[in-house]
Amino acid sequence: MAKLNQLARNGTATVALILSGLVAASSPAVAGNIALGKEKADQACAACHGVDGLKPVVASYPILAGQYEDYLLRALTNYKSGARKNAIMAGMAAPLTKEDIANLAAYYASLPGPMKIIKR
């Protein structure tokens, strides 16, 4: 009972600790390196998504430049694991390491994308 009372008195500290744990758990384990991401992108991604991820060779392939880093991390990780289905991307993601994925996500997220805000 004393332990519960102590936790109740320290409720805000407990909530803060829980939330910090959730933030840490959702953060990528590896920080991406933009320069290494560019090297890997030039080797593995440019043939389909275009140089700097701006001009895919097929209109249905996505533009990668300017995408959110966390989205790219999740998408590549899911292609690699099979949680996201696409035969081409599964084959491309299979040999990627966690570091490669983090680097690619950092690189493409660092680039300006084609979306623009139009002022009226």
N, C-alpha and C positions, 0 to 999 in steps of 0.2 A: 504494500500500500504506500509506503514511503517513496518507493520508486515512481509510482504513478503520480503522486503529488509533486514530486520533483519535476517530472516530465510536464505536468500541467503548468507549473510555474515557469518552466523554460520552453513553453510552447512555441514561441516565435523562433527560438534557436533551433528547435527540432524541425519546424517547417523549413527553415532556411537550409538546414543540413540535407533534408530530403530533396528539396528543390535543386540544391547544388549537385547532388548525386544524379538527379535526372538529367541535368544539363551535361554533366560529364559523360553520362552513359550515351547521350545522343550525339556527342561530338565525335568527329572522326578520330581514330586512333593515330593516324599518320597525317601530319601537316603536308600539304602539297607543295612541290617545288615547281614554279612556273617554267623555268628554263628546261628542266628535265621533262616536264610535260610537253613542251614544244618539240623536243627531240623525239619523244615517243609518238606524238601526233603526226609529225612528218613521216615517220616510219609506218605507222599502223592505220591512221585515220584519214589522211589527206586524199588518198586515192578515191574515196567515196564521198567524203564530206567537204572536200575542197581545201585549198590552202587557207589556213587560219579559220577553218570551219564555217566559211561564209558562202561557198558556192558548191552545194552538193551536185554530183554528176547526174543524179536522178531527182526530179522534183519532189518525190515522196520521202526522200532522205532528209532528216532534220538539219537545220542550221544549228551548229553547236556554239558558235561564238556568242558570248553574252548570256548563255544559260546560267542558271543558279548553280553554284558549286555543289550544294547538298543534293540537288536533283540529279546532277551528273554522277555523283558518288553512288547514289541509290540505284540509278538506272544501270550503270556498268556492273555494280555488285550483283544486281538481280539478273542481268544477262549471264554473268559468270556462273551464278548458282543454279540457274534454270528457273528461278521464280518469275522471271519475265521472259516470254517466249518470242524469239526471232532467230531463225536458223543462221542468218548471216552474222548477226551481232553475238550470238552465243559462241560461234567459232572465233570471232575476233576477240572477245573478252576472255575466253578460256585461258590463254597463256599470261594474261595480265596479273601482276602481283598487286597486293593492297597498295604498295607504294606507287606503282604505275597508275592505278586508278585515281589515287589522291593527286598525283602530279597532273594527269590529264584533266581532272575536274578543276584544279587550280588554274591551269593554263587557259582552258576555254572560258572559264568564268572571268578571267582577267581581261578578255578581249571585248571591245565594243561590239554589241550586236546590232542587227538591222532595225530594231524597234526604236521608234522616235516618238516623242511627245509633240504633238502639233498644237500650238497655241492658236486660239480663235480670236 
